[in-house]
């Protein structure tokens, strides 16, 4: 599912776009799959930001912000 949200990134507001997969619960015959968010683009003040310039810690913060935003705003039904 394509997903976008706004968050504070290094000060200014940033628009984050990516693909969010809510994952699947473990069942008897399937190990399940954890949720994941793949960042496709980051825009600050309508200019695209280079993702490769971000450290792993910042990327993890963005991923957590995506999970939090999706949890608060996503309704699969």
TORPA-4810 file (N, C-alpha, C, O; in nm, 3 decimals):
<nodes>
NODE_1_0.085_-0.116_0.000_0.000_0.000_0.000_0.090_0.123_0.000_0.178_0.135_0.084_X
NODE_2_0.067_0.214_-0.094_0.140_0.340_-0.092_0.092_0.423_0.025_-0.027_0.427_0.056_X
NODE_3_0.186_0.489_0.090_0.153_0.562_0.211_0.240_0.686_0.219_0.359_0.680_0.189_X
NODE_4_0.183_0.798_0.259_0.262_0.919_0.280_0.213_0.986_0.407_0.097_0.975_0.444_X
NODE_5_0.305_1.057_0.473_0.272_1.128_0.595_0.373_1.239_0.615_0.477_1.242_0.549_X
NODE_6_0.344_1.331_0.708_0.435_1.439_0.741_0.493_1.416_0.879_0.425_1.367_0.969_X
NODE_7_0.621_1.451_0.895_0.687_1.439_1.024_0.797_1.543_1.031_0.841_1.595_0.929_X
NODE_8_0.843_1.572_1.152_0.958_1.660_1.168_1.083_1.580_1.137_1.104_1.472_1.194_X
NODE_9_1.166_1.631_1.048_1.290_1.563_1.011_1.403_1.664_1.020_1.414_1.754_0.936_X
NODE_10_1.487_1.648_1.120_1.600_1.737_1.138_1.557_1.883_1.145_1.629_1.972_1.100_X
NODE_11_1.439_1.908_1.202_1.390_2.045_1.219_1.264_2.073_1.139_1.156_2.082_1.198_X
NODE_12_1.275_2.088_1.005_1.156_2.124_0.928_1.062_2.006_0.906_1.100_1.890_0.925_X
NODE_13_0.940_2.037_0.865_0.843_1.933_0.830_0.886_1.865_0.701_0.928_1.932_0.606_X
NODE_14_0.874_1.736_0.697_0.910_1.658_0.578_0.793_1.571_0.536_0.723_1.516_0.620_X
NODE_15_0.774_1.560_0.406_0.673_1.471_0.351_0.744_1.341_0.314_0.835_1.341_0.231_X
NODE_16_0.702_1.231_0.375_0.763_1.101_0.352_0.667_1.016_0.270_0.549_1.003_0.306_X
NODE_17_0.716_0.959_0.161_0.634_0.869_0.079_0.702_0.733_0.074_0.825_0.724_0.067_X
NODE_18_0.623_0.630_0.076_0.679_0.496_0.070_0.571_0.392_0.058_0.454_0.423_0.035_X
NODE_19_0.612_0.270_0.075_0.520_0.157_0.069_0.513_0.094_0.208_0.615_0.056_0.266_X
NODE_20_0.392_0.084_0.260_0.370_0.029_0.393_0.300_-0.105_0.380_0.200_-0.118_0.310_X
NODE_21_0.356_-0.204_0.448_0.294_-0.337_0.453_0.267_-0.368_0.600_0.361_-0.380_0.678_X
NODE_22_0.140_-0.381_0.639_0.109_-0.404_0.780_0.152_-0.540_0.833_0.143_-0.564_0.953_X
NODE_23_0.198_-0.628_0.745_0.244_-0.760_0.790_0.128_-0.857_0.808_0.013_-0.824_0.782_X
NODE_24_0.163_-0.977_0.854_0.062_-1.080_0.878_0.092_-1.147_1.010_0.208_-1.165_1.047_X
NODE_25_-0.013_-1.183_1.081_0.004_-1.253_1.208_0.051_-1.396_1.184_0.022_-1.456_1.080_X
NODE_26_0.121_-1.449_1.282_0.166_-1.588_1.276_0.046_-1.680_1.291_-0.042_-1.655_1.374_X
NODE_27_0.043_-1.787_1.212_-0.061_-1.889_1.224_0.005_-2.024_1.242_0.128_-2.034_1.245_X
NODE_28_-0.075_-2.126_1.254_-0.023_-2.260_1.277_0.073_-2.305_1.165_0.176_-2.365_1.193_X
NODE_29_0.038_-2.275_1.042_0.119_-2.321_0.929_0.197_-2.211_0.857_0.254_-2.236_0.751_X
NODE_30_0.200_-2.091_0.912_0.270_-1.979_0.848_0.344_-1.899_0.955_0.284_-1.864_1.057_X
NODE_31_0.471_-1.869_0.934_0.547_-1.797_1.036_0.507_-1.650_1.052_0.552_-1.584_1.145_X
NODE_32_0.424_-1.599_0.962_0.384_-1.459_0.969_0.489_-1.369_0.908_0.593_-1.415_0.860_X
NODE_33_0.460_-1.241_0.909_0.551_-1.143_0.850_0.539_-1.014_0.929_0.428_-0.965_0.950_X
NODE_34_0.652_-0.956_0.973_0.644_-0.831_1.048_0.608_-0.715_0.957_0.632_-0.722_0.836_X
NODE_35_0.551_-0.609_1.012_0.521_-0.492_0.929_0.650_-0.428_0.880_0.754_-0.439_0.944_X
NODE_36_0.642_-0.361_0.764_0.760_-0.291_0.714_0.718_-0.166_0.637_0.606_-0.157_0.586_X
NODE_37_0.808_-0.071_0.629_0.786_0.052_0.555_0.911_0.078_0.472_1.021_0.089_0.526_X
NODE_38_0.895_0.088_0.341_1.006_0.115_0.250_0.994_0.259_0.203_0.897_0.296_0.138_X
NODE_39_1.094_0.340_0.237_1.093_0.482_0.201_1.124_0.496_0.053_1.223_0.443_0.004_X
NODE_40_1.037_0.569_-0.019_1.059_0.593_-0.160_1.107_0.735_-0.186_1.189_0.757_-0.275_X
NODE_41_1.058_0.832_-0.108_1.104_0.969_-0.125_1.080_1.050_0.001_0.989_1.022_0.079_X
NODE_42_1.165_1.150_0.018_1.152_1.246_0.128_1.159_1.385_0.068_1.255_1.417_-0.003_X
NODE_43_1.058_1.467_0.095_1.057_1.603_0.043_1.050_1.702_0.158_0.968_1.688_0.250_X
NODE_44_1.137_1.802_0.152_1.137_1.911_0.249_1.122_2.040_0.171_1.203_2.070_0.083_X
NODE_45_1.017_2.117_0.202_0.987_2.241_0.130_0.981_2.217_-0.021_1.038_2.293_-0.099_X
NODE_46_0.911_2.111_-0.062_0.890_2.075_-0.202_1.017_2.039_-0.279_1.016_2.035_-0.402_X
NODE_47_1.127_2.014_-0.208_1.250_1.968_-0.271_1.282_1.828_-0.220_1.279_1.803_-0.100_X
NODE_48_1.312_1.739_-0.314_1.341_1.601_-0.275_1.476_1.593_-0.204_1.574_1.653_-0.247_X
NODE_49_1.477_1.519_-0.094_1.594_1.503_-0.009_1.660_1.370_-0.042_1.591_1.270_-0.062_X
NODE_50_1.791_1.367_-0.049_1.865_1.246_-0.081_1.860_1.148_0.037_1.911_1.178_0.144_X
NODE_51_1.799_1.033_0.017_1.783_0.934_0.123_1.917_0.877_0.167_1.937_0.847_0.284_X
NODE_52_2.010_0.862_0.072_2.141_0.804_0.103_2.220_0.887_0.203_2.315_0.837_0.264_X
NODE_53_2.184_1.014_0.221_2.257_1.103_0.312_2.217_1.082_0.458_2.282_1.135_0.548_X
NODE_54_2.111_1.006_0.482_2.062_0.987_0.618_2.130_0.869_0.686_2.156_0.767_0.623_X
NODE_55_2.158_0.884_0.814_2.218_0.774_0.889_2.111_0.670_0.924_1.991_0.698_0.917_X
NODE_56_2.156_0.552_0.962_2.063_0.444_0.994_1.969_0.481_1.108_1.852_0.443_1.107_X
NODE_57_2.019_0.556_1.207_1.936_0.595_1.320_1.821_0.685_1.274_1.708_0.668_1.320_X
NODE_58_1.848_0.778_1.185_1.743_0.866_1.133_1.643_0.787_1.051_1.523_0.811_1.061_X
NODE_59_1.691_0.692_0.970_1.600_0.609_0.891_1.510_0.526_0.982_1.392_0.507_0.952_X
NODE_60_1.564_0.475_1.093_1.482_0.399_1.188_1.378_0.489_1.254_1.265_0.445_1.279_X
NODE_61_1.414_0.615_1.282_1.317_0.710_1.338_1.204_0.736_1.239_1.087_0.743_1.278_X
NODE_62_1.239_0.749_1.111_1.137_0.771_1.008_1.047_0.648_0.998_0.925_0.661_0.988_X
NODE_63_1.106_0.530_1.001_1.028_0.406_0.994_0.932_0.397_1.113_0.816_0.359_1.097_X
NODE_64_0.980_0.431_1.232_0.894_0.428_1.351_0.782_0.530_1.340_0.668_0.502_1.378_X
NODE_65_0.814_0.649_1.286_0.710_0.751_1.266_0.605_0.702_1.167_0.487_0.730_1.184_X
NODE_66_0.648_0.629_1.064_0.553_0.573_0.967_0.462_0.472_1.035_0.341_0.474_1.014_X
NODE_67_0.519_0.382_1.116_0.438_0.284_1.188_0.338_0.353_1.280_0.221_0.317_1.284_X
NODE_68_0.386_0.455_1.355_0.298_0.526_1.447_0.185_0.595_1.373_0.069_0.587_1.413_X
NODE_69_0.218_0.664_1.263_0.116_0.734_1.186_0.017_0.636_1.124_-0.104_0.658_1.128_X
NODE_70_0.068_0.527_1.068_-0.020_0.428_1.007_-0.109_0.362_1.111_-0.227_0.336_1.085_X
NODE_71_-0.054_0.335_1.229_-0.133_0.273_1.335_-0.247_0.363_1.377_-0.357_0.315_1.406_X
NODE_72_-0.223_0.494_1.380_-0.324_0.589_1.423_-0.425_0.621_1.313_-0.536_0.663_1.343_X
NODE_73_-0.388_0.602_1.184_-0.473_0.647_1.076_-0.515_0.539_0.977_-0.595_0.567_0.887_X
NODE_74_-0.464_0.418_0.989_-0.494_0.312_0.892_-0.604_0.222_0.944_-0.598_0.172_1.056_X
NODE_75_-0.705_0.202_0.861_-0.814_0.110_0.893_-0.828_0.011_0.779_-0.878_0.048_0.673_X
NODE_76_-0.786_-0.114_0.797_-0.789_-0.209_0.686_-0.929_-0.246_0.641_-0.946_-0.306_0.535_X
NODE_77_-1.029_-0.211_0.718_-1.167_-0.247_0.681_-1.235_-0.124_0.630_-1.352_-0.130_0.593_X
</nodes>
